[in-house]
Amino acid sequence: MKTGRDKKDNARSVARGSESAKDAPRRKPSMFPRALIDKFKKIPTPFYYYDTALLRKTLEAMRTASKKYDTEVHYALKANANVKILKIIRGYGFGADCVSGNEVRRAIECGFLPSLVVFAGVGKSDEEITHALKKNIGCFNCESTGEIKVINALANKLNKKATISIRINPNVNAHTHQYITTGLEENKFGINVWELPDVLHVIAQCRNINLTGLHFHIGSQVTDIAPFKSLCLKVNELQQWFESRHIYLTSINIGGGLGIDYYNPDKNAVPDFDGYLGVFMRFLNLRRGQTLHCEPGRALIAQCGTLVSRVLFVKNGRQANFIILDAGMTELIRPALYQSYHKIENLTGTKRNSIVSYDVTGPICESSDCFGKAIDLPVTERGDILIIRSAGAYGESMALDYNLRDRAKSFMSTEI
Ligand SMILES: Cc1ncc(COP(=O)(O)O)c(C=O)c1O
C-alpha cells in the first residue's frame, strides 16, 4: 500500500513513530501560480484557502476505490466541519462520522442522509443521544456498557430501537504519535476484548437496542500497512468469537486513520485509497451480506487546505532567527500539540537564492506556538506571505480563541 509517501519516506515515518519535524527535506519553489499569490496578497491574513479542484479529485479517487471494494464511506467531520466543504463532500454520496451532537446536527443540515450518519465518542450526553435518536441516525458506535444502557433507556422513552455497533479497542499499535493513537488498551476509547462477555450480557437485556456491527479506529496519520493488516487479523478473530455465540453481524467499520504525505504535498496530493481499501479486502474475512464501512477524515481533506499568513516581524537572535507570523497555534494547533511537520513556503520573498534558517512562530503567548524550527527559507521580510501546507485537516476544526483571537476566515478556490 502506498499511503501518499514514497517508500523511503514511509520507512522513515514508521521508524520515527511520530510526525516529528526532524529531518524535513529542503524546500523547493512553490507550486502556487503567480496570479493566485497576487490574490492572496489582497486578502487580510491569516485565512484558510481550500483548493476545491484538489478536494474533488481526492473525493473522486475515494469514491472510485469505495465502489470497487463495495465500501461505505463516512467522512469524519472532526477533521474539518466547514459548511462549504461538507456540502461538497456530501455530493459524493458519502455518509458522516460524528463525535458530538453538534456534528450530527451540522452533518444533517449540510445534507448528509441521517441513515448514513454514525455517531462515536466516549462521552455522549443524554441530550446528544436523544437528538440522534430523534433524527434516526444510522448507527451509534458504542464505547461502554454504561453508554449502551443509557441509549437503551432513552430509546425506550422515545419508543424506538437504536441500531448500535460495539466500538472495540483492538489493542493494535498504529505506530503514530502517542496523542493520535486510539486503539491501545491504555487509551480511553472503545470496549476491551475482555469486556465483551459482559457487553453481550447487557445487550441481551436491552429491548431497545439492535446490535448490528463492530467498529474500530486504531489511530490517525497511519502511513504503514502493518497496523491495518494487524487490525484485519484481530477483526477476523473477533468475528469467530461472535459467531461461536450465534451472533451474526452485518457491518464491520474499520474507522479512519489513513495518513497523508506532509513532506511532499504536491507530489502525493491524493492518497492511495485503492491500496488502503485493498488491504482490508485482502486480509479481512468478510461474511456474505456484510458491509465494510470506513471513516476517513484527514486523507480526504488535509492536502487541499492551506493556511495563509503574513510575516509581522523577523527577529534575528544569536541562537535562532525568528519569523513571527500573524497566524499562530490558535489557527493551526497540530505542531504545538503533536510536534507535527507541515511544509512552510514563503510565496513572496524576492531573494530566492539566499536561504536562511528560521524558527517560524506565531504571535501567541506560548513557547509552543511554533510551526517549525530551523526551517530553510529565502530571506524573509515583514509583509511576506508565508503558507503552511496540508492544513485542511484538524486545522480550522481545532481552532481556538485563546488570547481572544478572531477566528480566521476561509475561502474556497472558487471564491477568490
Ligand atoms: C472514530 C474515528 N473515526 C474516524 C476518525 C478520522 O481519522 P482520520 O482523520 O485519521 O482519518 C477518527 C479520528 O480521530 C476517529 O476517532
The ligand as an SDF file (V2000), in Angstrom:
LIG
                    3D

 16 16  0  0  0  0  0  0  0  0999 V2000
  -13.7300    7.0720   15.4860 C   0  0  0  0  0  0  0  0  0  0  0  0
  -12.9460    7.8440   14.4940 C   0  0  0  0  0  0  0  0  0  0  0  0
  -13.1970    7.6520   13.1870 N   0  0  0  0  0  0  0  0  0  0  0  0
  -12.5200    8.3400   12.2340 C   0  0  0  0  0  0  0  0  0  0  0  0
  -11.5450    9.2540   12.5760 C   0  0  0  0  0  0  0  0  0  0  0  0
  -10.8410   10.0080   11.4900 C   0  0  0  0  0  0  0  0  0  0  0  0
   -9.4990    9.7190   11.4860 O   0  0  0  0  0  0  0  0  0  0  0  0
   -8.5510   10.2480   10.3170 P   0  0  0  0  0  0  0  0  0  0  0  0
   -8.7360   11.6920   10.2040 O   0  0  0  0  0  0  0  0  0  0  0  0
   -7.1940    9.8520   10.7480 O   0  0  0  0  0  0  0  0  0  0  0  0
   -8.9550    9.5130    9.0610 O   0  0  0  0  0  0  0  0  0  0  0  0
  -11.2400    9.4660   13.9240 C   0  0  0  0  0  0  0  0  0  0  0  0
  -10.1650   10.4170   14.3090 C   0  0  0  0  0  0  0  0  0  0  0  0
   -9.7710   10.5690   15.4000 O   0  0  0  0  0  0  0  0  0  0  0  0
  -11.9610    8.7420   14.9060 C   0  0  0  0  0  0  0  0  0  0  0  0
  -11.7220    8.9280   16.2060 O   0  0  0  0  0  0  0  0  0  0  0  0
  1  2  1  0
  2  3  1  0
  2 15  2  0
  3  4  2  0
  4  5  1  0
  5  6  1  0
  5 12  2  0
  6  7  1  0
  7  8  1  0
  8  9  2  0
  8 10  1  0
  8 11  1  0
 12 13  1  0
 12 15  1  0
 13 14  2  0
 15 16  1  0
M  END
$$$$
